[in-house]
Amino acid sequence: MSNILFDSAISLDGYFAGDNRSPQNPMGGVSGKIHSWMFHQKAFWEHLGMEGGNEDGAEGRFIRETIARTGAYIMGKRMFEEGEVSWPNNLYKADVYVLTHEKREPWVQEGSTRFFFINDGIESALEKARQSAKGKDIRIQGGAHTIQQFLNAGLVDEFFIHVAPVFLGSGIRLFEGINPNLYELKITEVIPSEFTTHIRYKLNRK
């Protein structure tokens, strides 16, 4: 049975992305501030089919394990539009379901990445992702509004937060508008590092 999870970096004051997001300014220009830990990891660059990174410890194992366990992805239209112009070919290596009102034929890339455009809500996207995942887990990739929808629908089993030691001061908060009464949360793992603190949470519906 697939678990539903998300895996997100945030600033110390809780922001997932900055202001003025667009395809020309992905994540509001804050990716380098909150994702710097990832850029140091060899595992991240291996996944892109490139050489890079100078570290390969617990964080590298985390990256590889998370990729290996994920069988399908769900994301919102804004995140897709920001990435479509710049993502390398076959980045996800799995089926990706994009929540959108736009009607569009699937985008099939070289390799094993296929983007499907879903017009009838999160439950429909989740059902299709379950079929693609074939028992592996389903990752809610983002953005923040999409993650919030799945949290408030009571559909998330687990999440990972990477808390970067920076203050952004403004932008899009990851947990804005979350229903505080749906879940009991339990911390199951903490990985400290120089660039972030990784925290794994398990969620149980009340």
C-alpha positions in Angstrom: 0.0 0.0 0.0 1.4 3.4 -1.0 2.2 6.0 1.6 1.5 9.6 0.8 4.3 11.9 1.7 5.9 15.2 1.0 9.5 16.3 1.3 10.1 20.0 1.6 12.7 22.6 2.6 11.6 25.7 4.5 13.3 28.7 6.1 13.5 29.0 9.8 10.5 31.3 9.8 8.5 28.8 7.8 8.6 29.9 4.2 8.5 27.4 1.4 9.0 30.0 -1.4 9.7 33.7 -1.8 7.7 36.4 -3.3 7.1 37.1 -7.0 7.2 33.5 -8.3 7.2 32.9 -12.0 8.9 30.7 -14.6 11.6 33.4 -14.8 11.9 33.5 -11.0 11.3 29.9 -9.7 10.4 29.7 -6.0 10.7 33.4 -5.8 14.5 33.2 -6.1 15.1 31.5 -2.7 16.0 28.0 -3.8 19.7 28.5 -3.2 19.0 29.7 0.4 16.8 26.8 1.5 18.1 24.0 -0.7 21.8 24.6 -0.2 22.2 21.3 1.7 21.0 19.4 -1.3 23.5 21.0 -3.7 26.4 19.7 -1.6 25.2 16.1 -1.9 26.7 13.8 -4.6 23.4 11.8 -4.5 21.5 14.9 -5.8 23.8 15.3 -8.8 23.8 11.6 -9.5 20.0 11.7 -9.8 20.4 14.4 -12.4 23.0 12.3 -14.3 25.7 14.9 -13.5 28.9 15.1 -11.5 28.9 17.4 -8.5 28.7 17.6 -4.7 31.3 17.1 -2.1 29.4 15.1 0.5 28.0 11.6 0.7 26.9 10.7 4.2 23.5 10.4 6.0 22.0 13.1 3.8 23.0 11.3 0.6 21.5 8.1 1.9 18.3 10.0 2.6 18.1 11.4 -0.9 18.7 7.9 -2.5 16.1 6.2 -0.2 13.5 8.9 -0.8 13.9 8.6 -4.6 13.9 4.8 -4.5 10.7 4.6 -2.5 8.7 7.0 -4.7 6.7 5.5 -7.5 4.7 8.6 -8.6 4.5 12.4 -8.0 1.7 14.9 -7.8 2.3 18.7 -8.2 0.4 21.9 -8.8 0.3 23.9 -12.0 2.5 26.7 -10.7 5.3 24.4 -9.8 5.1 22.6 -13.1 5.1 25.9 -15.0 8.2 27.1 -13.1 10.0 23.9 -13.8 8.9 23.1 -17.3 11.3 25.7 -18.9 14.4 24.6 -16.9 14.1 21.0 -15.6 16.5 18.5 -17.3 14.9 15.7 -19.3 13.7 12.7 -17.4 14.1 14.4 -14.0 11.5 12.5 -12.1 11.9 9.0 -13.7 8.3 8.2 -12.9 4.7 9.4 -13.7 3.9 13.0 -12.6 0.3 14.2 -12.1 -0.2 17.9 -12.5 -3.2 19.5 -10.9 -4.5 22.1 -13.4 -7.6 23.5 -15.1 -5.7 23.4 -18.4 -6.6 20.5 -20.8 -3.5 19.1 -22.3 -2.2 15.9 -23.7 0.4 14.0 -21.7 4.0 15.1 -22.0 6.1 12.0 -22.5 9.8 12.6 -22.1 12.7 10.4 -23.1 13.3 7.9 -20.4 10.6 7.1 -17.8 9.1 10.5 -17.0 5.5 11.2 -18.1 3.5 14.2 -17.1 -0.3 13.9 -17.0 -2.6 16.9 -16.5 -5.5 16.3 -14.1 -8.6 18.6 -14.2 -10.9 16.9 -11.7 -9.2 17.4 -8.3 -6.8 15.8 -5.8 -8.7 12.6 -5.3 -8.6 11.8 -9.0 -4.8 12.6 -9.2 -4.2 10.4 -6.1 -6.1 7.5 -7.6 -4.2 7.7 -10.9 -0.9 8.1 -9.0 -1.6 4.9 -6.9 -2.0 3.0 -10.2 1.3 4.3 -11.5 3.2 3.8 -8.2 2.5 0.0 -8.1 2.8 -0.2 -4.4 5.6 2.4 -4.0 5.0 5.7 -2.3 3.4 8.8 -3.7 5.2 12.1 -3.2 3.3 15.4 -3.2 6.0 17.5 -4.8 4.5 20.9 -4.3 4.0 23.8 -4.3 2.8 24.8 -0.9 -0.8 25.2 -1.8 -0.9 21.6 -3.3 0.6 20.2 -0.1 -1.9 22.2 2.0 -4.8 20.7 0.0 -3.6 17.1 0.7 -2.9 17.9 4.4 -6.3 19.4 4.9 -8.0 16.5 3.2 -6.4 14.1 5.7 -4.4 12.3 3.0 -0.8 12.6 4.2 0.9 9.7 6.0 4.4 11.1 6.4 6.5 14.1 5.7 10.1 15.3 5.8 11.0 18.9 6.6 14.5 20.4 5.9 14.7 23.5 8.1 17.4 25.9 6.7 19.1 28.3 9.1 17.9 31.4 7.3 15.1 34.0 7.7 13.3 35.0 4.6 10.8 37.4 6.2 8.1 37.1 3.5 6.9 34.7 0.9 4.7 31.6 0.9 4.4 29.7 4.1 4.2 25.9 3.9 1.8 25.4 6.7 -0.5 28.4 6.1 -4.1 27.6 6.8 -3.6 24.0 8.0 -6.3 22.4 10.1 -4.6 21.8 13.4 -7.0 19.2 14.5 -6.7 16.5 11.9 -3.5 14.7 12.9 -1.4 13.5 15.7 2.2 14.1 14.7 5.3 12.1 15.9 8.9 12.9 15.1 10.6 9.6 14.0 14.0 10.8 12.8 16.2 13.9 13.0 19.4 14.3 10.9 21.4 17.4 11.8 23.9 18.9 9.4 25.8 22.1 8.7 23.2 23.5 6.2 19.9 22.3 7.5 18.0 20.1 10.1 16.1 17.2 8.6 13.0 16.1 10.5 10.8 13.1 9.6 7.2 13.2 10.9 4.7 10.4 11.0 1.0 11.5 10.9 -2.0 9.6 12.3 -5.5 10.8 11.7 -7.3 11.6 15.0 
